[in-house]
Amino acid sequence: MHNTQVAVNESFGAWCVGQLALLGHVLFQTSGSSGKAKWVALSKSAMLASARAVNTHIGVKDGDSWGLALPIYHVGGFGVLVRSFLNGGRCAVFHRKWDPVAFSKFVYEEHCQHLSLVPTQLVDLVRARCVAPECVDSVVIGGGRLEDRIFEDAKALGWPVLRSYGMTEASSQIATGDNGDGYLRVLEGWSLRLSESGELEWKGKAGLSFYVVQDGSSTGWSIVDPKRSGWFRTQDRVLLRNGEVKVLGRSDHLVKILGELVDIQEIEELVEHHCRCACVIFAQEDQRRGVRLVPVLETDGVATLPPLAGLQRLEAPLYVQSFPRSGLGKIQREKLRAILNV
């Protein structure tokens, strides 16, 4: 770790000690759009409320065992420990460097009944053709979009996969489990509604207390409550129906081309399905069209793009052998943009 980062962490820790509002809270770092450090403050009661709701929702019984293969400095990993604590079961920790074959063996030997993984890990299990041990009752997948093809392949290998939707600000899951139509069942304790612009807003006992953000004040940090009358607004466009939610995409993935809205995430999914590799599309300003779409593909070779035209027309692709990713496998888009200078 760089000396400057150590200094920042030490000053932040010292500041936290003097904040009475932070008592009884766990802080998880998240990425702010400004690039400044931002932490999500989750209370002990919020984490427990989330764990109870998840255990009930996916049918965890008293004494059931968990397998942990996520870092506990992320809410997904920490949440597994809390769920295990509440249901009185043991939690086996996969301490080794991630490897799908070794993990499958670990799950079998430790008799893990419930797992929480990110899409990248499930992709690895599928590609390695790892068959699920019979002991596994549920595999919650969160932290990113899961392709239908991977979902179906994982089910064929015996992994009882449950798609989920959630975020750090919600202590983990908001909705989990679908019937194949894209709608996920909302967990008990959450109230959902649409904002005037069609974005999801939620309220519940498992929600964050506030953000701690880096600012220009004398102390360098401040506490900010992002909720309005208890409601937290996301950037996610969704459909709601009878206790279910379907995520359509993020509002910040919509761009205007020749005056019409175009969904970048939708095009990324089309390219990934066609090229069989990860894709990130960057929007660049263009004097005539308003925006040019520049695709970046994660591949060793050269791929042929699908025949997209009109508003979905793409520029010549860029190729990167390996995208920068977070510890949970999420593509770090801004870091990739800086590397490519696009």
C-alpha positions in Angstrom: 0.0 0.0 0.0 1.3 3.5 -0.9 2.3 5.8 2.0 -0.3 8.3 1.0 -3.1 5.7 1.2 -1.8 4.5 4.6 -1.9 8.2 5.8 -5.5 8.6 4.5 -6.6 5.4 6.2 -5.0 6.4 9.5 -6.6 9.8 9.4 -10.0 8.4 8.5 -9.7 5.9 11.4 -8.8 8.6 13.9 -11.8 10.7 12.6 -14.2 7.8 13.0 -13.2 7.2 16.6 -14.6 10.6 17.6 -17.9 10.2 15.8 -20.7 9.1 18.2 -23.0 8.6 15.2 -20.8 5.7 14.0 -21.2 3.7 17.2 -22.8 0.3 16.4 -22.1 0.6 12.7 -20.0 -1.3 10.2 -18.5 0.7 7.3 -18.0 -0.6 3.8 -16.1 1.3 1.2 -17.9 2.0 -2.1 -16.9 3.9 -5.3 -18.2 7.4 -5.7 -18.7 9.0 -9.1 -16.4 11.9 -8.2 -13.5 9.5 -7.4 -13.4 10.5 -3.8 -13.6 7.9 -1.0 -17.1 7.1 0.2 -18.2 4.6 2.9 -21.6 3.1 3.5 -22.5 3.0 7.2 -24.7 0.0 8.1 -26.0 -0.4 11.6 -25.9 -3.7 13.5 -29.7 -3.8 13.5 -29.7 -3.3 9.7 -27.3 -6.2 9.1 -29.3 -8.5 11.4 -32.6 -7.5 9.7 -31.0 -8.3 6.3 -29.7 -11.7 7.5 -33.1 -12.7 9.0 -34.9 -11.8 5.8 -32.4 -13.7 3.6 -32.5 -16.8 5.8 -36.3 -16.8 5.7 -36.5 -16.1 2.0 -34.2 -18.9 0.8 -35.3 -21.4 3.4 -32.3 -21.6 5.7 -33.0 -23.9 8.6 -31.5 -23.8 12.1 -28.1 -25.5 12.0 -27.7 -25.3 8.2 -24.0 -24.8 7.1 -22.7 -22.0 5.0 -19.6 -21.8 2.7 -17.8 -18.4 2.5 -15.7 -17.6 -0.6 -16.2 -13.8 -0.6 -14.1 -11.2 1.2 -15.7 -10.0 4.4 -14.7 -6.4 3.7 -17.5 -6.5 1.1 -21.1 -6.6 2.4 -21.7 -9.9 0.5 -19.1 -11.8 2.5 -19.8 -10.1 5.8 -23.5 -10.9 5.3 -22.8 -14.6 5.1 -21.2 -14.5 8.6 -24.2 -12.7 10.0 -26.6 -15.2 8.4 -24.6 -18.1 9.8 -24.6 -16.6 13.2 -28.4 -16.2 13.2 -29.2 -19.7 12.1 -26.7 -21.3 14.5 -24.8 -23.2 11.8 -21.2 -23.4 11.1 -19.5 -21.3 8.4 -16.7 -22.9 6.5 -14.3 -20.4 5.0 -12.5 -21.0 1.7 -9.1 -19.6 2.5 -7.3 -20.5 -0.7 -6.8 -18.4 -3.8 -10.0 -18.8 -5.9 -10.0 -21.9 -8.0 -13.3 -23.5 -9.1 -12.2 -27.1 -8.9 -10.7 -26.6 -5.4 -13.8 -24.7 -4.3 -16.1 -27.6 -5.5 -14.0 -30.0 -3.5 -14.1 -27.7 -0.5 -18.0 -27.5 -0.7 -18.2 -31.3 -0.7 -15.8 -31.9 2.1 -17.2 -29.2 4.3 -20.8 -30.2 3.5 -21.8 -26.6 2.7 -25.6 -26.2 2.2 -25.8 -22.5 1.3 -23.4 -20.4 -0.7 -23.2 -16.8 -1.9 -21.1 -16.1 -5.0 -20.6 -13.4 -7.6 -21.2 -14.0 -11.3 -17.5 -14.3 -12.1 -17.2 -17.3 -9.7 -20.2 -19.1 -11.2 -18.7 -18.5 -14.7 -15.5 -20.3 -13.6 -17.5 -23.2 -12.1 -19.4 -23.6 -15.4 -16.3 -23.4 -17.6 -14.5 -25.9 -15.4 -17.5 -28.2 -15.7 -17.8 -28.5 -11.9 -20.8 -30.6 -10.8 -22.5 -29.3 -7.7 -22.2 -31.6 -4.6 -25.5 -33.0 -3.5 -25.3 -31.1 -0.1 -25.8 -27.7 -1.7 -29.4 -26.3 -1.2 -28.9 -22.8 -2.5 -26.4 -20.6 -4.4 -27.3 -16.9 -4.2 -25.6 -14.9 -7.0 -25.2 -11.2 -6.5 -22.9 -8.3 -7.2 -23.5 -8.1 -11.0 -25.5 -9.3 -14.0 -25.7 -13.0 -14.6 -26.0 -14.1 -18.2 -28.9 -16.5 -19.0 -26.5 -18.9 -20.7 -24.4 -19.2 -17.6 -27.5 -19.5 -15.4 -28.8 -22.4 -17.4 -25.5 -24.1 -17.7 -25.0 -23.9 -13.9 -28.4 -25.4 -13.3 -27.6 -28.2 -15.7 -24.5 -28.9 -13.5 -26.7 -29.2 -10.5 -26.0 -25.8 -8.9 -29.3 -24.5 -7.3 -28.7 -20.9 -8.5 -30.8 -18.0 -7.2 -30.4 -14.7 -9.0 -30.5 -11.7 -6.6 -30.7 -7.9 -6.7 -29.2 -5.8 -4.0 -26.5 -3.3 -3.0 -24.2 -2.4 -0.2 -26.6 0.4 0.9 -29.3 -2.3 1.5 -27.0 -4.5 3.6 -27.2 -7.1 0.8 -30.3 -8.5 -1.0 -33.5 -6.7 -1.8 -35.0 -9.4 -4.1 -33.9 -13.0 -4.8 -35.1 -15.9 -6.9 -37.0 -15.8 -10.2 -39.3 -18.0 -12.4 -37.4 -17.4 -15.6 -39.2 -14.2 -16.6 -36.7 -11.8 -15.1 -38.8 -10.8 -12.1 -37.2 -11.4 -8.6 -39.2 -12.0 -5.4 -38.8 -9.1 -3.0 -37.6 -10.0 0.5 -39.8 -9.3 3.5 -39.2 -5.9 5.1 -38.7 -3.9 1.9 -41.0 -1.2 0.5 -40.4 -0.4 -3.2 -41.7 2.4 -5.5 -40.8 4.2 -8.6 -39.6 7.8 -8.7 -41.1 10.3 -11.0 -38.3 9.5 -13.5 -38.9 5.7 -13.3 -36.0 4.8 -11.0 -36.3 2.5 -8.1 -36.7 3.9 -4.6 -36.7 1.6 -1.5 -37.2 1.8 2.2 -36.6 -0.8 4.9 -35.0 -1.7 8.2 -31.9 -3.1 6.4 -31.1 0.2 4.7 -28.0 2.3 5.4 -27.9 4.9 8.1 -25.8 7.3 6.0 -22.7 7.8 3.9 -19.3 8.9 5.2 -17.7 10.9 2.3 -14.4 12.5 1.7 -14.8 16.3 1.3 -13.0 19.6 1.5 -13.8 20.4 5.1 -11.2 20.9 7.9 -11.6 17.3 9.1 -11.7 15.9 5.5 -14.8 13.8 6.2 -18.5 14.3 6.6 -21.7 12.4 7.3 -24.4 12.6 4.6 -27.8 11.1 4.7 -28.9 10.3 1.1 -32.4 9.3 2.0 -35.4 11.5 1.5 -38.2 10.9 4.1 -36.7 7.5 4.6 -36.6 6.6 0.9 -33.3 5.8 -0.9 -33.2 6.5 -4.7 -31.2 4.2 -6.8 -30.0 4.7 -10.4 -31.8 1.5 -11.5 -34.7 1.4 -13.9 -37.1 -1.3 -12.9 -40.6 -2.8 -13.3 -42.7 -3.6 -10.2 -45.5 -6.1 -9.9 -47.1 -7.9 -6.9 -44.0 -8.2 -4.6 -41.6 -8.7 -7.5 -39.1 -6.5 -9.2 -37.4 -6.7 -12.7 -34.3 -4.7 -13.2 -34.0 -3.2 -16.7 -30.7 -1.4 -16.3 -29.1 1.7 -14.9 -30.3 5.2 -15.8 -26.6 6.3 -16.3 -26.3 3.7 -19.1 -28.8 5.7 -21.2 -27.4 8.1 -23.7 -28.9 10.2 -26.4 -27.9 9.6 -30.0 -29.5 11.8 -32.7 -32.0 12.8 -30.1 -33.1 9.3 -29.2 -32.3 7.4 -26.0 -30.1 4.3 -26.4 -29.4 1.7 -23.7 -25.7 1.0 -23.6 -26.1 -2.0 -21.3 -28.5 -3.6 -23.7 -25.9 -3.3 -26.5 -23.2 -4.7 -24.3 -25.3 -7.8 -23.6 -25.9 -8.3 -27.4 -22.1 -8.0 -28.1 -21.2 -10.3 -25.2 -23.7 -13.0 -26.4 -22.4 -12.7 -30.0 -18.7 -12.5 -29.3 -18.6 -14.8 -26.2 -16.4 -12.4 -24.2 -16.9 -9.5 -21.9 -17.7 -6.1 -23.4 -17.6 -2.5 -22.2 -19.0 0.3 -24.3 -17.8 3.8 -23.7 -19.8 6.8 -24.9 -17.8 9.6 -26.5 -19.1 13.0 -27.4 -19.7 13.5 -31.1 -20.6 16.9 -32.7 -23.1 15.4 -35.2 -24.5 12.3 -33.5 -24.3 13.5 -30.0 -22.5 10.4 -28.9 -20.2 7.8 -30.5 -20.2 4.2 -29.0 -16.7 2.7 -28.6 -16.7 -1.0 -27.7 -13.9 -2.6 -25.8 -13.6 -6.4 -25.8 -11.8 -8.6 -23.3 -10.2 -11.1 -25.6 -6.8 -12.4 -26.7 -7.8 -12.3 -30.4 -10.0 -10.4 -32.7 -13.8 -10.7 -32.6 -16.4 -9.9 -35.2 -19.1 -7.6 -33.8 -22.8 -8.3 -34.4 -24.3 -6.4 -37.3 -25.6 -3.3 -35.4 -26.7 -0.3 -37.3 -28.6 3.0 -36.9 -28.6 4.3 -33.4 -26.8 1.2 -32.1 -23.9 1.6 -34.6 -20.5 0.9 -33.0 -17.1 2.3 -33.7 -14.1 0.0 -34.5 -13.6 -2.2 -31.3 -10.6 -1.9 -29.0 -9.2 -5.1 -27.5 -7.9 -5.7 -24.0 -6.5 -9.0 -22.8 -7.8 -8.6 -19.3 -10.1 -5.9 -17.8 -9.2 -4.4 -14.5 -11.6 -5.9 -11.9 -12.4 -5.5 -8.2 -11.9 -8.2 -5.7 -15.4 -9.4 -6.4 -14.8 -9.6 -10.2 -16.6 -6.4 -11.1 -15.2 -4.6 -14.1 -13.7 -1.3 -13.0 -14.9 0.9 -15.9 -13.4 4.2 -14.9 -10.0 2.5 -14.5 -10.4 0.9 -17.9 -11.3 4.2 -19.4 -8.2 5.9 -17.9 -6.0 3.1 -19.2 -7.4 3.4 -22.7 -7.8 7.2 -22.6 -11.3 7.0 -24.2 
